[in-house]
């Protein structure tokens, strides 16, 4: 039997059934191999593959073979990739060995420190380029331990617990600080007054003040004062706004508690009400804005855009009126920024805090007027809550606690004889409750709650009780920051109405 394949070549097969012998021969053309097979022994797999391939030559050309397997269902993969894994802090090599669990808690604390230490944080654009309080964590073991101590001490105060780890970090920080100071004194090195060294002492002073160890806090503050004098004065730190802010806050906090002038020689003049408007991150106004400040005239508040010297209706002291106007403008800027979602420069916070509080603490009233003194104390209480308050901790304010009640009684006597002045007394009481007598467990708290209830009742007329929206409008005509005072004021109103 002979067959011709597709190439024209012949394949010859001889088959003899008698002796069970099969012969398959390929033509002797070049490249054509012979295949010999018997019926006893089957061809090996490679030979069978060769035969099948030869038989299929020329077939299936142009046909597309489709897979008979069912397609596998593949779950869609999300393309969303997180912006970052961890924080910048988690990738740093710190200046000293720290327990990972402790370090993690402190890193979270540092990340949230702006919101903790600055309740107005969302309204201000803090300079991210200023790393004066961050970089020393990577090269100064004493500063790292001081920060660990300060962070853990704050968390212990908020939680009401005391931990041994914070004490260990404090001891190590003080030991390293003493070694540095003794070495610097012997070699006349400048590390004894470097920023990181000042920050260590500043942290120790802050913690001592917050924990009620006021003698130690004053001791550390005296050391800070000497260091700053060696650097050339407090004005040298203008290029380090974060460090300067904390130095001023520490000085003011201790001065407010003692009732004494601050120790730093920071003589920033009080801002004029319109000077800082250009720092607001929005389009400039077409005409100057005068913030709402009350004028006590027949119990009605005059249109403050008609006169700049509207504070004459509150106080007879020119310096006190200037501070009030500056604070009033600051309140307007913050309220506007919160409403519009804009950001203010952190320089506004620093400048207003320093100029206003230093002026109030050092103010010698021209005439010993109990009304002016009550207004000064109320503004100090307002500044304490706005600039110094730390969430979860009530600041020590022994001086305000001792003086506030006496001065208010003098103010109240005057307000009862002056028509329409009871609104001022109500504002002084509300700020005192928010900033001075926040606790409900003291005799002074019971006194101020009683007086608030009495003065809120004076706003009732024609058998119609005063509502919170109406009271809020009255309070906003004085010094008032909505995001800080609205919720607290509403809660206090509910408790006394």
RODO-2510 file (C-alpha; in nm, 4 decimals, decimal comma):
residues 497
     n   res          X          Y          Z
     1     x     0,0000     0,0000     0,0000
     2     x     0,1363     0,3395    -0,0943
     3     x     0,0159     0,6819     0,0018
     4     x     0,1330     1,0223    -0,1010
     5     x     0,1684     1,2835     0,1669
     6     x     0,1039     1,6537     0,1305
     7     x     0,4577     1,7240     0,0155
     8     x     0,4447     1,4772    -0,2705
     9     x     0,6655     1,2264    -0,0932
    10     x     0,5615     0,8625    -0,0539
    11     x     0,5191     0,6538     0,2559
    12     x     0,5294     0,2786     0,1875
    13     x     0,3896     0,0252     0,4388
    14     x     0,4364    -0,3535     0,4181
    15     x     0,2116    -0,5700     0,6305
    16     x     0,2607    -0,9480     0,6781
    17     x     0,0021    -1,0986     0,9082
    18     x     0,1340    -1,4545     0,8925
    19     x     0,4422    -1,4057     1,1052
    20     x     0,3078    -1,1078     1,2949
    21     x     0,5544    -0,8717     1,1374
    22     x     0,4713    -0,5191     1,0312
    23     x     0,7006    -0,2979     0,8356
    24     x     0,6399     0,0688     0,7934
    25     x     0,8813     0,2298     0,5546
    26     x     0,9097     0,5890     0,4584
    27     x     1,0250     0,6777     0,1124
    28     x     1,3955     0,7071     0,0731
    29     x     1,3702     1,0737    -0,0048
    30     x     1,6137     1,2872     0,1797
    31     x     1,5085     1,3670     0,5327
    32     x     1,2463     1,0899     0,5455
    33     x     1,3248     0,8444     0,8289
    34     x     1,2178     0,4762     0,8306
    35     x     0,9930     0,3487     1,1070
    36     x     1,0002    -0,0221     1,1839
    37     x     0,7517    -0,1726     1,4246
    38     x     0,6396    -0,5242     1,5221
    39     x     0,3006    -0,6281     1,6536
    40     x     0,4656    -0,7659     1,9677
    41     x     0,6530    -0,4553     2,0833
    42     x     0,4711    -0,1260     2,0679
    43     x     0,6509     0,1868     1,9516
    44     x     0,7905     0,4024     2,2237
    45     x     0,6110     0,7358     2,3036
    46     x     0,8542     0,9478     2,1077
    47     x     0,8050     0,7301     1,7977
    48     x     0,4276     0,7401     1,8340
    49     x     0,4451     1,1173     1,8631
    50     x     0,6480     1,1306     1,5406
    51     x     0,3874     0,9163     1,3602
    52     x     0,0978     1,1303     1,4779
    53     x     0,2743     1,4506     1,3783
    54     x     0,3392     1,3068     1,0323
    55     x    -0,0234     1,2027     0,9899
    56     x    -0,1440     1,5531     1,0816
    57     x     0,0763     1,7344     0,8332
    58     x    -0,1293     1,9761     0,6245
    59     x    -0,4377     1,9577     0,8423
    60     x    -0,5909     2,2213     1,0762
    61     x    -0,4300     2,5051     0,8851
    62     x    -0,6047     2,8391     0,9416
    63     x    -0,8184     2,7126     1,2263
    64     x    -0,8228     2,8900     1,5630
    65     x    -0,8276     2,6581     1,8590
    66     x    -1,0393     2,7777     2,1503
    67     x    -0,9777     2,6565     2,4994
    68     x    -1,2557     2,4390     2,6380
    69     x    -1,1650     2,5312     2,9960
    70     x    -1,4004     2,7629     3,1802
    71     x    -1,2449     3,1040     3,2495
    72     x    -1,1406     3,1543     3,6095
    73     x    -1,3075     3,4323     3,8021
    74     x    -1,0432     3,6747     3,9296
    75     x    -1,1337     3,9040     4,2160
    76     x    -1,0739     4,2703     4,1296
    77     x    -0,7668     4,4178     4,2904
    78     x    -0,8032     4,7604     4,4448
    79     x    -0,5752     5,0191     4,2914
    80     x    -0,5927     5,2400     4,5976
    81     x    -0,2518     5,2702     4,7582
    82     x    -0,2103     5,4510     5,0888
    83     x    -0,0226     5,7788     5,0679
    84     x     0,2177     5,6695     5,3371
    85     x     0,2767     5,3814     5,5714
    86     x     0,3433     5,5103     5,9196
    87     x     0,4658     5,8605     5,9870
    88     x     0,7877     6,0447     5,9326
    89     x     0,8694     5,9940     6,2995
    90     x     0,8509     5,6138     6,2725
    91     x     1,1422     5,6084     6,0257
    92     x     1,3820     5,8137     6,2355
    93     x     1,6803     5,6982     6,4328
    94     x     1,6446     5,8583     6,7736
    95     x     1,9219     5,9821     6,9973
    96     x     1,8675     5,7190     7,2684
    97     x     1,7185     5,3729     7,3080
    98     x     1,3506     5,3730     7,4038
    99     x     1,0989     5,0961     7,4618
   100     x     0,8988     5,0508     7,1365
   101     x     0,5600     5,0594     7,3118
   102     x     0,6522     5,3751     7,5006
   103     x     0,7947     5,5350     7,1892
   104     x     0,4759     5,4620     6,9955
   105     x     0,2608     5,6360     7,2567
   106     x     0,4905     5,9362     7,2632
   107     x     0,4972     5,9596     6,8835
   108     x     0,1184     5,9701     6,8803
   109     x     0,1312     6,2388     7,1462
   110     x     0,3791     6,4482     6,9463
   111     x     0,1661     6,4144     6,6322
   112     x    -0,1394     6,5436     6,8195
   113     x     0,0480     6,8023     7,0264
   114     x    -0,0744     7,1012     6,8233
   115     x    -0,4366     7,0072     6,8791
   116     x    -0,3663     6,9399     7,2479
   117     x    -0,1641     7,2518     7,3252
   118     x    -0,3414     7,4893     7,0850
   119     x    -0,7210     7,4505     7,0887
   120     x    -0,7321     7,7061     6,8051
   121     x    -0,4996     7,4912     6,5930
   122     x    -0,7470     7,4478     6,3070
   123     x    -0,7594     7,8245     6,2511
   124     x    -0,3824     7,8816     6,2299
   125     x    -0,1212     7,7839     5,9763
   126     x     0,1708     7,6704     6,1876
   127     x     0,5077     7,6964     6,0155
   128     x     0,6134     7,3427     5,9224
   129     x     0,9615     7,4689     5,8339
   130     x     1,0366     7,5436     6,1995
   131     x     1,1859     7,2165     6,3256
   132     x     1,3556     7,3611     6,6326
   133     x     1,1524     7,1379     6,8646
   134     x     1,1767     6,8256     6,6505
   135     x     1,5285     6,7829     6,5138
   136     x     1,7002     6,7514     6,8574
   137     x     1,5131     6,4234     6,9093
   138     x     1,7588     6,2655     6,6669
   139     x     2,0859     6,3852     6,8202
   140     x     2,0289     6,4959     7,1817
   141     x     1,9644     6,2096     7,4306
   142     x     1,8865     6,4524     7,7132
   143     x     1,6224     6,6300     7,5077
   144     x     1,4699     6,3010     7,3914
   145     x     1,4329     6,1833     7,7521
   146     x     1,2897     6,5201     7,8546
   147     x     1,0267     6,4987     7,5788
   148     x     0,9447     6,1407     7,6789
   149     x     0,9064     6,2569     8,0385
   150     x     0,6877     6,5530     7,9427
   151     x     0,4610     6,3489     7,7144
   152     x     0,4126     6,0701     7,9680
   153     x     0,3584     6,3173     8,2523
   154     x     0,0853     6,4894     8,0507
   155     x    -0,0836     6,1574     7,9699
   156     x    -0,0625     6,0604     8,3378
   157     x    -0,2325     6,3872     8,4365
   158     x    -0,5138     6,3353     8,1867
   159     x    -0,5697     5,9720     8,2858
   160     x    -0,5253     6,0312     8,6583
   161     x    -0,2545     5,7639     8,6834
   162     x     0,1154     5,7900     8,7595
   163     x     0,3741     5,5827     8,5803
   164     x     0,7276     5,4856     8,6778
   165     x     0,8577     5,5287     8,3228
   166     x     0,8062     5,9046     8,3280
   167     x     1,0147     5,9303     8,6473
   168     x     1,2928     5,7238     8,4907
   169     x     1,3057     5,9526     8,1870
   170     x     1,3053     6,2603     8,4121
   171     x     1,5999     6,1290     8,6170
   172     x     1,7987     6,0463     8,3041
   173     x     1,7225     6,3816     8,1422
   174     x     1,8339     6,5730     8,4529
   175     x     2,1512     6,3633     8,4845
   176     x     2,2476     6,4236     8,1211
   177     x     2,1627     6,7936     8,1568
   178     x     2,3881     6,8314     8,4612
   179     x     2,6727     6,6579     8,2810
   180     x     2,6318     6,8927     7,9868
   181     x     2,6222     7,2052     8,2018
   182     x     2,9298     7,1028     8,4010
   183     x     3,1229     7,0131     8,0849
   184     x     3,0221     7,3351     7,9115
   185     x     3,1257     7,5424     8,2133
   186     x     3,4702     7,3817     8,2118
   187     x     3,5266     7,4107     7,8368
   188     x     3,3265     7,7303     7,7705
   189     x     3,1149     7,5535     7,5098
   190     x     2,7879     7,7058     7,3874
   191     x     2,5863     7,3837     7,4263
   192     x     2,4748     7,5006     7,7721
   193     x     2,2523     7,7651     7,6092
   194     x     2,1620     7,5854     7,2870
   195     x     1,8004     7,5573     7,1773
   196     x     1,7784     7,1931     7,2799
   197     x     1,9183     7,2690     7,6282
   198     x     1,6676     7,5512     7,6728
   199     x     1,3913     7,3168     7,5618
   200     x     1,4929     7,0610     7,8252
   201     x     1,4670     7,3148     8,1073
   202     x     1,1447     7,4505     7,9554
   203     x     0,9878     7,1023     7,9602
   204     x     1,0877     7,0505     8,3223
   205     x     0,9365     7,3882     8,4159
   206     x     0,6116     7,3164     8,2301
   207     x     0,5622     6,9773     8,3956
   208     x     0,6459     7,1090     8,7421
   209     x     0,3905     7,3888     8,7013
   210     x     0,1152     7,1602     8,5727
   211     x     0,1711     6,9084     8,8534
   212     x     0,1562     7,1743     9,1251
   213     x     0,5275     7,1807     9,2129
   214     x     0,5416     7,5593     9,1866
   215     x     0,8714     7,6104     9,3713
   216     x     1,0496     7,3798     9,1263
   217     x     0,8761     7,5510     8,8341
   218     x     0,9997     7,8923     8,9491
   219     x     1,3499     7,7496     8,9946
   220     x     1,3531     7,6205     8,6355
   221     x     1,2079     7,9494     8,5096
   222     x     1,4928     8,1375     8,6788
   223     x     1,7414     7,9107     8,5002
   224     x     1,5678     7,9766     8,1694
   225     x     1,5893     8,3492     8,2294
   226     x     1,9686     8,3273     8,2792
   227     x     2,0130     8,1150     7,9656
   228     x     1,8089     8,3570     7,7569
   229     x     2,0098     8,6522     7,8850
   230     x     2,3293     8,4700     7,7824
   231     x     2,1825     8,4260     7,4326
   232     x     2,1074     8,7989     7,4056
   233     x     1,7477     8,8293     7,5237
   234     x     1,4097     8,6859     7,4350
   235     x     1,3970     8,8727     7,1024
   236     x     1,6788     8,6472     6,9708
   237     x     1,4244     8,3646     6,9373
   238     x     1,2062     8,5473     6,6850
   239     x     1,3354     8,3067     6,4184
   240     x     1,2099     8,0098     6,6232
   241     x     0,8390     8,0883     6,6692
   242     x     0,7481     7,7523     6,8237
   243     x     1,0194     7,7764     7,0876
   244     x     0,9383     8,1432     7,1520
   245     x     0,5685     8,0618     7,1903
   246     x     0,6369     7,7946     7,4532
   247     x     0,8779     8,0203     7,6434
   248     x     0,6154     8,2948     7,6621
   249     x     0,3395     8,0509     7,7592
   250     x     0,5505     7,9140     8,0446
   251     x     0,6353     8,2632     8,1687
   252     x     0,2728     8,3795     8,1522
   253     x     0,1363     8,0658     8,3198
   254     x     0,3623     8,0989     8,6218
   255     x     0,3074     8,4761     8,6456
   256     x    -0,0706     8,4284     8,6366
   257     x    -0,0541     8,1774     8,9193
   258     x     0,1715     8,3952     9,1342
   259     x     0,0116     8,7265     9,0419
   260     x     0,3493     8,8801     8,9607
   261     x     0,4916     9,0392     8,6453
   262     x     0,6518     8,7998     8,3942
   263     x     1,0278     8,7513     8,4093
   264     x     1,1127     8,7764     8,0403
   265     x     1,1780     9,1214     7,9017
   266     x     0,9393     9,0975     7,6086
   267     x     0,8108     9,4455     7,5276
   268     x     0,6031     9,3826     7,2158
   269     x     0,3632     9,6781     7,1747
   270     x    -0,0082     9,6075     7,1716
   271     x    -0,1366     9,5632     6,8176
   272     x    -0,3675     9,8217     6,6721
   273     x    -0,6974     9,6578     6,5785
   274     x    -0,6478     9,6901     6,2025
   275     x    -0,2742     9,6223     6,1666
   276     x    -0,2899     9,2418     6,1563
   277     x    -0,5784     9,2142     5,9076
   278     x    -0,3394     9,1693     5,6142
   279     x    -0,2173     8,8448     5,7685
   280     x    -0,5515     8,6763     5,7070
   281     x    -0,5222     8,4321     5,4155
   282     x    -0,8013     8,5791     5,2071
   283     x    -0,8679     8,8735     4,9783
   284     x    -0,8016     9,2127     5,1415
   285     x    -1,1066     9,4060     5,2556
   286     x    -1,2150     9,7115     5,0611
   287     x    -1,2724     9,9081     5,3832
   288     x    -1,1413     9,8713     5,7379
   289     x    -1,3387     9,6560     5,9785
   290     x    -1,4024     9,7490     6,3403
   291     x    -1,4906     9,4436     6,5476
   292     x    -1,7992     9,4494     6,7701
   293     x    -1,7167     9,5989     7,1070
   294     x    -1,9969     9,6978     7,3409
   295     x    -2,0811    10,0544     7,4271
   296     x    -2,2978    10,0696     7,7333
   297     x    -2,5520    10,3312     7,6359
   298     x    -2,9016    10,2829     7,7779
   299     x    -2,8532     9,9090     7,7657
   300     x    -2,8200     9,9037     7,3870
   301     x    -2,5052     9,8339     7,1864
   302     x    -2,4227    10,1109     6,9452
   303     x    -2,3122    10,0613     6,5853
   304     x    -1,9398    10,0155     6,6340
   305     x    -1,8583    10,0931     6,2707
   306     x    -1,9576    10,4532     6,3412
   307     x    -1,6905    10,5150     6,6013
   308     x    -1,3503    10,3701     6,6659
   309     x    -1,3309    10,4603     7,0339
   310     x    -1,6302    10,2558     7,1350
   311     x    -1,4369    10,1009     7,4241
   312     x    -1,4711    10,4284     7,6103
   313     x    -1,8093    10,2953     7,7173
   314     x    -1,6456    10,0040     7,9015
   315     x    -1,3424    10,1481     8,0740
   316     x    -1,2007    10,4885     8,1475
   317     x    -0,8389    10,3640     8,1235
   318     x    -0,6826    10,4240     7,7822
   319     x    -0,4306    10,1395     7,8069
   320     x    -0,6972     9,8939     7,9134
   321     x    -0,9184    10,0095     7,6261
   322     x    -0,6324     9,9488     7,3803
   323     x    -0,5831     9,5932     7,5029
   324     x    -0,9580     9,5307     7,4804
   325     x    -0,9660     9,6556     7,1209
   326     x    -0,6746     9,4309     7,0235
   327     x    -0,8364     9,1249     7,1814
   328     x    -1,1693     9,2111     7,0217
   329     x    -1,0077     9,2213     6,6789
   330     x    -0,8317     8,8901     6,7460
   331     x    -1,1686     8,7309     6,8294
   332     x    -1,3106     8,8625     6,5035
   333     x    -1,0197     8,7206     6,3016
   334     x    -1,0516     8,3755     6,4612
   335     x    -1,4308     8,3630     6,4253
   336     x    -1,4057     8,4704     6,0606
   337     x    -1,1354     8,2119     5,9885
   338     x    -1,3437     7,9367     6,1495
   339     x    -1,6538     8,0369     5,9506
   340     x    -1,4720     8,0706     5,6176
   341     x    -1,2381     7,7726     5,6583
   342     x    -0,9314     7,9939     5,6114
   343     x    -0,6027     7,9896     5,8008
   344     x    -0,4374     8,2672     5,9967
   345     x    -0,0630     8,3102     6,0265
   346     x     0,0750     8,1658     6,3486
   347     x     0,2455     8,5029     6,3962
   348     x    -0,0955     8,6499     6,4822
   349     x    -0,1309     8,4031     6,7676
   350     x     0,2220     8,4639     6,8941
   351     x     0,2079     8,8426     6,8658
   352     x    -0,1378     8,8838     7,0167
   353     x    -0,0662     8,6439     7,3017
   354     x     0,2608     8,8117     7,3959
   355     x     0,1589     9,1750     7,3529
   356     x    -0,1796     9,1497     7,5240
   357     x    -0,0932     8,9243     7,8185
   358     x     0,2353     9,0991     7,8986
   359     x     0,0565     9,4341     7,8880
   360     x    -0,2189     9,3115     8,1223
   361     x     0,0256     9,1527     8,3690
   362     x     0,2447     9,4638     8,3849
   363     x    -0,0358     9,7164     8,3730
   364     x    -0,0424     9,9860     8,6400
   365     x    -0,3872    10,1394     8,6192
   366     x    -0,3819    10,5178     8,6233
   367     x    -0,6559    10,5267     8,8868
   368     x    -0,7170    10,2460     9,1369
   369     x    -1,0621    10,1742     8,9974
   370     x    -1,2218     9,8421     9,1081
   371     x    -1,4223     9,8301     8,7847
   372     x    -1,1112     9,8594     8,5675
   373     x    -0,9366     9,5988     8,7821
   374     x    -1,2283     9,3597     8,7389
   375     x    -1,2156     9,4093     8,3611
   376     x    -0,8376     9,3512     8,3617
   377     x    -0,8786     9,0265     8,5558
   378     x    -1,1586     8,9126     8,3255
   379     x    -0,9344     8,9720     8,0223
   380     x    -0,6523     8,7778     8,1920
   381     x    -0,8941     8,4905     8,2536
   382     x    -1,0020     8,5102     7,8882
   383     x    -0,6372     8,5025     7,7716
   384     x    -0,5603     8,2125     8,0032
   385     x    -0,8330     8,0020     7,8468
   386     x    -0,7550     8,1036     7,4870
   387     x    -0,3739     8,0985     7,4882
   388     x    -0,2688     7,8723     7,7745
   389     x    -0,5367     7,6076     7,8197
   390     x    -0,4353     7,2448     7,7608
   391     x    -0,7085     6,9976     7,6878
   392     x    -0,7848     6,7709     7,9783
   393     x    -0,5914     6,9767     8,2349
   394     x    -0,7083     7,2743     8,4366
   395     x    -0,4211     7,5188     8,4780
   396     x    -0,3208     7,6399     8,8260
   397     x    -0,4460     7,9970     8,8695
   398     x    -0,4251     8,0792     9,2382
   399     x    -0,4005     8,4545     9,1789
   400     x    -0,7168     8,4718     8,9693
   401     x    -0,9057     8,2500     9,2126
   402     x    -0,8134     8,4774     9,5026
   403     x    -0,8912     8,8103     9,3311
   404     x    -1,1717     8,7371     9,0870
   405     x    -1,4553     8,7081     9,3387
   406     x    -1,3659     9,0265     9,5278
   407     x    -1,3246     9,2336     9,2113
   408     x    -1,6495     9,1063     9,0652
   409     x    -1,8467     9,2151     9,3699
   410     x    -1,7077     9,5667     9,3224
   411     x    -1,7964     9,5551     8,9530
   412     x    -2,1451     9,4257     9,0271
   413     x    -2,2112     9,7106     9,2681
   414     x    -2,1152     9,9561     8,9942
   415     x    -2,3177     9,7738     8,7276
   416     x    -2,6342     9,7836     8,9369
   417     x    -2,6091    10,1626     8,9518
   418     x    -2,5213    10,2003     8,5812
   419     x    -2,8107    10,1370     8,3460
   420     x    -2,7372     9,8602     8,0971
   421     x    -2,4049     9,7589     8,2568
   422     x    -2,5420     9,4290     8,3858
   423     x    -2,4466     9,2675     8,0538
   424     x    -2,0805     9,3357     8,1269
   425     x    -2,1164     9,1722     8,4689
   426     x    -2,2799     8,8696     8,3060
   427     x    -1,9889     8,8337     8,0619
   428     x    -1,7346     8,8604     8,3471
   429     x    -1,9207     8,5848     8,5339
   430     x    -1,9364     8,3559     8,2307
   431     x    -1,5638     8,3940     8,1540
   432     x    -1,4850     8,3353     8,5218
   433     x    -1,6851     8,0133     8,5217
   434     x    -1,5193     7,8901     8,2010
   435     x    -1,1578     7,9827     8,2808
   436     x    -1,1220     8,0218     8,6588
   437     x    -1,3880     7,8204     8,8406
   438     x    -1,4291     7,5299     8,5982
   439     x    -1,4465     7,2757     8,8805
   440     x    -1,7829     7,2254     9,0494
   441     x    -1,6407     7,1057     9,3827
   442     x    -1,5306     7,4323     9,5450
   443     x    -1,7102     7,7050     9,7399
   444     x    -1,6191     7,9578     9,4701
   445     x    -1,7880     7,7387     9,2083
   446     x    -2,1098     7,7404     9,4106
   447     x    -2,0846     8,1183     9,4492
   448     x    -2,0326     8,1886     9,0777
   449     x    -2,3107     7,9508     8,9772
   450     x    -2,5476     8,1362     9,2103
   451     x    -2,4455     8,4749     9,0691
   452     x    -2,4805     8,3486     8,7120
   453     x    -2,8302     8,2233     8,7860
   454     x    -2,9186     8,5635     8,9301
   455     x    -2,7844     8,7641     8,6347
   456     x    -2,9353     8,5350     8,3730
   457     x    -3,2687     8,5877     8,5481
   458     x    -3,2302     8,9626     8,4955
   459     x    -3,2570     8,9021     8,1208
   460     x    -3,6052     8,7586     8,1599
   461     x    -3,8805     9,0023     8,0674
   462     x    -4,2583     8,9876     8,0406
   463     x    -4,2589     8,6382     8,1909
   464     x    -4,0446     8,5215     7,8991
   465     x    -3,7363     8,3267     8,0003
   466     x    -3,4017     8,4100     7,8466
   467     x    -3,2905     8,1581     7,5833
   468     x    -2,9379     8,0478     7,5018
   469     x    -2,9373     8,2076     7,1510
   470     x    -3,0292     8,5409     7,3051
   471     x    -2,7679     8,5095     7,5797
   472     x    -2,5067     8,4062     7,3241
   473     x    -2,5653     8,7223     7,1213
   474     x    -2,5169     8,9265     7,4372
   475     x    -2,1902     8,7473     7,5195
   476     x    -2,0622     8,7769     7,1610
   477     x    -2,0874     9,1546     7,1838
   478     x    -1,7943     9,1284     7,4282
   479     x    -1,4852     8,9063     7,3896
   480     x    -1,6010     8,5659     7,2651
   481     x    -1,4576     8,2937     7,0385
   482     x    -1,7318     8,0684     6,9106
   483     x    -1,5370     7,7450     6,8732
   484     x    -1,3968     7,7696     7,2269
   485     x    -1,6826     7,9197     7,4237
   486     x    -2,0140     7,8265     7,2598
   487     x    -2,0323     7,4672     7,3830
   488     x    -1,9085     7,5523     7,7335
   489     x    -2,1340     7,8566     7,7573
   490     x    -2,4403     7,6577     7,6518
   491     x    -2,3609     7,3905     7,9098
   492     x    -2,3211     7,6498     8,1860
   493     x    -2,6425     7,8234     8,0826
   494     x    -2,8316     7,4940     8,1016
   495     x    -2,6973     7,4314     8,4519
   496     x    -2,8098     7,7691     8,5916
   497     x    -3,1342     7,8349     8,4033
***
